[in-house]
Amino acid sequence: MWDFTKLRRTPRSRWPFSGAQEENLVKAGVVCVASGKGGVGKSIIASNLACMRAAAGERVCLVDFDAGLANAHLLLGLTPRYDFGSVLDGEVTPEGALVEGPAGVKVLSGGVGRARLANPTRRELGKLFGALRSLEESHDLLIIDHGAGLGYAVIAHLAAASSFLLVTNPEVTALSDAYAVFKRAETVNPGIRAGVVINRAEDREVAFEAYQRLSAVSKRFLGRDLELAGWVPADLEVPRSVRARTPLTLSGYETPAAAGLRSLASWDGLARAHTGAHFYDRARSALR
């Protein structure tokens, strides 16, 4: 059984940072969850991860940045009154748009069916980034669930991040698209730490073969090894948890996928996800 107590929030005075990094302690760590191909289970990974970290005692905010096509709230059984559109329109602050989910995780929905959110202008993104900056002061960890592919918002976030989770599955098309995302991330943010998640793998051997193929391509063409953050086996309990709108890792079922998801919550990149300056200041700068 995975031990949640290992993730208990460390008092800020004891965090392992040097004095030069002290100002960073008042800001949340920010981890992007991205994928090249849609349908690889990215939102399931992000929502379970957010709930597990919240259950371990952290103040976690899950930001569903698949704007206009958001579904994180559905996976968590929530019905938000407000979304990104409400924030952009000045109807409510980001804090006012949050809704509390399982284990105390706070969720900011990207909204559903809003064309304006699906294709925001640079100015709208800049305004939204400026508003979201305040979330860094009231949380320990922001987990940003992105839409698949290389949209403008995804690139701006990756340019600002110190680490991100790259979700894929063993299919050759998914691996190819995952490499494209990492290549772009490395271009806008050289040295960014990428943790690969192989989702819905038949077994450990298949997962490691997929990871090694992806890492070999990265090393050959970019000179970068990729880090395996974890893998999640194919498991019928996952679609059942989606239908039940309950995170698998909080359902009480000890299944192979639940074990794989729990292992991701202890990935070191989550604990070292601070960016020095405010994340959303960096993201706004990337828009220019």
Secondary structure, 3 states (H helix, E strand, C coil): CCCHHHHCCCCHHHCCCCHHHHHHHHCCEEEEEECCCCCCCHHHHHHHHHHHHHHCCCCEEEEEECCEECCHHHHCCCCCCCCHHHHHCCCCCHHHHCEECHHHCEEECCCECCHHHHCCCHHHHHHHHHHHCCHHHHCCEEEEEECCCCCHHHHHHHHHCCEEEEEECCCHHHHHHHHHHHHHHHHHCCCCEEEEEEEEECCHHHHHHHHHHHHHHHHHHHCCCCEEEEEEECCCHHHHHHHHCCCHHHCCCCCHHHHHHHHHCCCHHHHCCCCCCCHHHHHHHHCC
